[in-house]
Amino acid sequence: MNSVWLAGGIFLITYALIVTERVHRTVSALLGGVAMILLGVLPQEQAFGAVDWNVIFLLAGMMALANILRETGLFQWIAVQAVRLGRGDPFRIMLILSLVTAVSSALLDNVTIVVLVAPVTLLVAASLRVSPLPFLIAEILASNIGGTATLIGDPPNILIGSAANIDFLTFAANLAPISLVILVAFIGLSWFLFRDDLRPGAGRSLDVDALETDALITDRRLMVKSLIAMGGVVVGFLLHGPLHLEPATIALTGATVLLLWTGRDPHHVLREIEWTTLFFFFGLFITVEAVVQVGLIETVAAGALRLTGGDLALTSTLLLWLSAVASGIVDNIPYTATMIPVVESLGQVMPVDPLWWSLALGACLGGNATLVGASANVVVASLAERSGHAISFGQFLKYGLITTGMSLVLATGYVWLRYL
C-alpha cells in the first residue's frame, strides 16, 4: 500500500509540475522518473526497460531528416508559392498554408512541421502587413487534424502504434478517412473563425508576380537527395508490416543513408534534434511504468468499466471525449502514455480496437482545445512570442474550442458507424 501512495504522489506532483510549467516539462518528467527509482518504487533495470525505444528512435530519425531538408530552402519556396497561388489574398494564403501544414503533418510528425512552417508564415504575414496570429492559429489546428491521420503524424499516435503493434497502413486506413472529413469541415469553419481578421483589404497590395523564387532553393542537389530519402522512408512506412521492420528502424535507416549520401556533418545535424523532447519521453515512460506496476492503472480501468457497465459503445465514447477534455488541460503526450495501460486493461474484457481508435482521436483532436493541449501548440506559441506576436491562452481558446467541438462530434459519429 505504501508503494501505491508513493507512486501516486510522485505521479501527481510530476503532472502538476508539467501543467503549471513552474519547472520545464523535461526536467519535471525526469524528476518523476528518477524519484520512482531512488525511492524504490521501480528497480533501475525495470525502469530503464520501460523506455519505448521505438518511439525515441522514430522521432530522432525523422527530426534528423527534417533538419537536413530545412537547409535546402524548400519550405521558403513553398511559402512564396502559397502567396502566389493565393494571389496576395490573406485568407486564401492562410487556407493554402493550413492545407500544406495538415498534409505535411500526416507524412512527418506535426511538431517538426510547425517548426519549419511557422518562421515562413511570419515572413509571409510581414510581407502582407497583416497579423500573423490567425495564420499561426489556423496552422496549429490544421497540424493536429492532419497529424491524427497517420502513425507518425502526432506523438500520441506513435505511442499508441508502438504499444498496440499497429502498423502504418492500418493506422492510416482507420484514421485518415475521418481526418480528411474533419479537415474539409475545418476549411469551411475557417471562414467564420478568421474572416474578420483576414479580410482581402487588410494588408497592402502585394505584387505577387514580382516575388523571386530562384534564390530560395539554396542547394538543389541536397534537396533532391533529401526528397529521395524522405520518399524512401515514407514507402518504408507503408511496407513496414510486410517487411517486419519497426518504423524507428526505417526512420533511422533513412537518416543514416542521407547523412552518408550528402556528407553532412553529423554534429551539426544531430545538434538540431529536439533532445529536450526525447528526454521528456525518457522520464515519462519510467513514471508511467511505476504507476502501472503498483496497480493504479487497473483501478482506473475497473472504475471505467463500472461507469459504463462494460458496454463497448459507451466505453469508446467516454474514452474519446474524456481523452479530448484531458488533452486540452494537459499535453496529450503524457496523457496518452498514461491511458495506454488503461486501454490494454480494458481490452482484456472487450474488443480493444475501437478503444485504440477512440483514444487516438480524442488525444490528437483534443490537443486543439487549448494552447497547452499539444506539443505543436506550445512550439508555435513560443516561436510567435519570440517574434513579438504572443498568442494568449484566451485568444487561442475561442478558436480551439469551436474546432475541437466540431471535430469530436464528427469523430464520435465515425467511431459509432464504423466500429460499433
Secondary structure, DSSP 8 states (H G I E B T S, - for coil): -HHHHHHHHHHHHHHHHHHHTSS-HHHHHHHHHHHHHHTTSS-HHHHHHTS-HHHHHHHHHHHHHHHHHHTTTHHHHHHHHHHHHTTT-HHHHHHHHHHHHHHHHHHS-HHHHHHHHHHHHHHHHHHHTS-SHHHHHHHHHHHHHHHTTSTTTSHHHHHHHHHHT--HHHHHHHHHHHHHHHHHHHHHHHHHHHTTTS-TTSS----GGG---TTT-S-HHHHHHHHHHHHHHHHHHHHHHHHT--HHHHHHHHHHHHHHHHT--HHHHHHTS-HHHHHHHHHHHHHHHHHHHTTHHHHHHHHHHHHHTT-HHHHHHHHHHHHHHHHHHS-HHHHHHHHHHHHHHHTTTS-SHHHHHHHHHHHHHHTTSSTTSSHHHHHHHHHHHHTT----HHHHHHHHHHHHHHHHHHHHHHHHHHH-
